[in-house]
Amino acid sequence: MRIPILVAATVLVSSFLATPSVQSPEDSGVRYAWPTSVSANGRYLLDQVGRPYLISGDSPQGLFVTMSQEQAEDYFADRRAGGFNALWINSLVPPDQGGHPDDATYDGITPFTKVGDLSTPNPAYWDRVEHMVAAARDEGLTIWLTPVETCGHLQLLRDNGIDKAHAFGQFLGRRFVKYPNIVWFNGCDLQTWQDPNDTALVQAVARGLKETDPAHLQTVELNYLTSGSLDDPTWRPYIKIDSAYTYYPTYAQVLKEYNRENPLPVYMVEANYEDEHDYTGPKTLRRQEYWTMTSGATGQLYGSGWTWQFKPGWESHVDTQGTREFRLMTELFRSSRWYDLVPDQDHKLLTAGYGTPNPWGSVNDNDYATAARTADGRLAVIYLPTARPITVDLSQLRPGAIAFWYDPTDGAYRLASPPVGRGQVTFTPPGRNHSGDDDWVLRIASFG
């Protein structure tokens, strides 16, 4: 039996590496995929031809005001080559977020002809934003476009009032309705969302967007240290995507959103960034990313302390170990039916060795292993943040399913021991991964 199993295993590894993306738009005769709607079960996004859309995003929030058109195009090309399909960019950027006085661009173009007056949009500024949105479209990148980010501009909305906020939303909607590559991203550290006056201002912008640009999806980011869009149910009439936001272990907030009644597709909009917050190395990001994807998400955004606001020296921190491993994570899930994975919340699949769930505290101290499988038993994915034996009930999967360890630091597969089995089977990770860390992904898949 040894030879047939190893031959089958070799074939399966080859199929893992050769399988095209399940969301590849080329298969449907279109060049690029854009998120346009929600699946019938409310679990994931669909593109314009009805294929599952996995968000694989970067967060260059200050790009519009820090770069020339040529620099932006170079950045977009780099991100597309690096496996990203989405970018979070703020339309207005204050100085403490990498911008300039009066929210001006690096060369002095302001967004409003009268500083601080939403009713006086400056055509030169918005022309530049529009040209960059078009350039991102040409690279197949969807912009998570923040109309008025509320970390630095909530006072701007307060000063302008409901009517001007609403009219500004209408202006943006009319201006960008023709571009397919936009998701409207309201809020951003909306710490005061429980204040109905502040929420009314932000929703006035969202309402204006909805009136003049009803086809584009909207979402909202609420508060740190942890939140989900639907913590505030008054946003439900405006949004189609649920933004999970946390500096704690990501599985907790993603599962909270996943378990809501009448859920929306959830994604991880913001967690600890590379070289920022509670970051201690690439493993911090891997934990967040694999926890997210094994907890029912429709994707996530990567972020860097260097490139979200383009600090001096950012050019040396664009293509990093963190971005390379983010791409490996994305490719692993894209190569399979990620959208059919159901989180193993009751531990029917991963029955022992899963550690201790803890929704609070540091990402780096949390040992909880998350798992998910498809309902038909053809696929299971388990993420171990720390090495130890685990027990998997293979009766939850199709007979003959073959198990591999996936190295999240270099994308290599190793045949597990045992590669196949029945009933309760114990698996032990194969030592250190390529980077010398002890986290691994166990992937179990069936041919039949």
Buried (B, 14 or more C-beta within 10 A) or exposed (E): EEEEBEEBBEEBBEEBEEEEBBBEBEEEEBEBBBBBBBBEEBBBBBBBBEBBBBBBBBBBBBBBBBBEEEBBBBBBBBBBEBBBBBBBBBBBBBBEBBBBEBBBBBEEBBBBEEEBBBBEBBEEBBEBBBEBBBBBBBBBBBBBBBBBBBBBBBEBBEEBEBEBBBBBBBBBBBBBBEBBBBBBBBBBBBBBBEEEEBBBBBBBBBBBBBEBBEEBBBBBBBBBEBBBBBBBEEBEEBBBBBBBBBBBBBBBBBBBBBEBEEBBBBBBBBBBBBBEBBBEBBBBBBBBBBBBBBBBBBBBBBBBBBBBBBBEEBEEBBEBEBBBBBBBBBBBBBBBBBBBBBBBBEEEBBBEBBBEBBBEEBBBEBBBBBBBBBEEBBBBBBBBBBBBEBBBBBBBBBEBBBBBBBBBBEBBBBBBEBBBBEEEBEBBBBEBBEBEBBBBBBBBBBEE
